[in-house]
Amino acid sequence: MKRYLVVGGAGSREAAPGLKVIDTPNFPPKYKPEAAAGGVFPDLLRDERELNWTFLPPSALFVPGERTGKFRPSNGQLQTKKQGSGISFEDYAVALVDELDKPAHSRQRFTVGY
């Protein structure tokens, strides 16, 4: 089966059970059209039977930083703590390559954050 790894957007993830990030009061209105369109894609993947897919959206705060290797995987729900939801570009890249090298989330969505 062919492998397909998708870098997705954070807007379609859950901020809380049943509440998508895009539907929270602080979601920037200028990004809603793009996030709404991107949110349809994971639903389409669930019905895909020809690909071994994985959908990896970044944390809400996706910024340059440093490579620490100390991030937490999650089932796709927005990870939060007092400092917010975040991941550096560098650690996100490590998580992406880790998933390519050793697939651990076949046919599912997951995310990483601190």
Residue pairs with C-beta under 8 A, 6 or more apart in sequence:
1 50
1 51
1 52
2 50
2 51
2 52
3 51
3 52
3 53
3 100
3 103
4 51
4 52
4 53
4 54
5 53
5 54
5 56
5 96
5 99
5 100
6 41
6 45
6 53
6 54
6 55
6 56
7 56
7 57
7 58
7 96
8 38
8 41
8 42
8 55
8 56
8 57
8 109
9 34
9 35
9 38
9 39
9 57
9 58
10 21
10 35
10 57
10 58
10 59
10 60
10 62
10 78
10 85
10 111
11 20
11 21
11 22
11 27
11 31
11 32
11 34
11 35
11 36
11 38
11 39
12 20
12 21
12 22
12 35
12 38
12 39
12 41
12 42
12 57
13 20
13 21
13 57
13 76
13 77
13 78
13 111
14 20
14 21
14 76
14 77
14 78
15 21
15 23
15 24
15 77
15 78
15 80
16 77
17 77
20 39
21 27
21 35
21 60
21 78
22 32
22 35
22 36
22 39
27 35
41 55
42 55
42 109
45 51
45 53
45 55
52 103
52 106
52 107
53 106
53 107
54 99
54 103
54 105
54 106
54 107
54 108
54 109
54 110
55 76
55 108
55 109
55 110
56 95
56 96
56 99
56 105
56 109
56 110
56 111
56 112
57 76
57 109
57 111
58 87
58 92
58 111
58 112
59 78
59 79
59 85
59 86
59 87
59 92
59 111
59 112
59 113
59 114
60 78
60 84
60 85
60 86
61 84
61 85
61 86
61 87
62 86
62 87
62 89
62 92
63 86
63 88
63 89
64 88
64 89
64 90
65 88
65 89
65 90
65 91
66 88
66 90
67 88
67 90
67 91
67 93
67 94
68 88
68 90
68 91
69 91
69 94
70 91
70 114
71 87
71 91
71 94
71 95
71 112
71 113
71 114
72 79
72 112
72 113
72 114
73 95
73 104
73 105
73 110
73 111
73 112
74 110
74 111
74 112
74 113
75 108
75 109
75 110
75 111
76 108
76 109
76 110
76 111
77 111
78 85
78 111
78 113
79 85
79 111
79 112
79 113
79 114
81 114
83 114
85 113
86 113
86 114
87 95
87 112
87 113
87 114
91 112
92 112
95 112
98 104
99 105
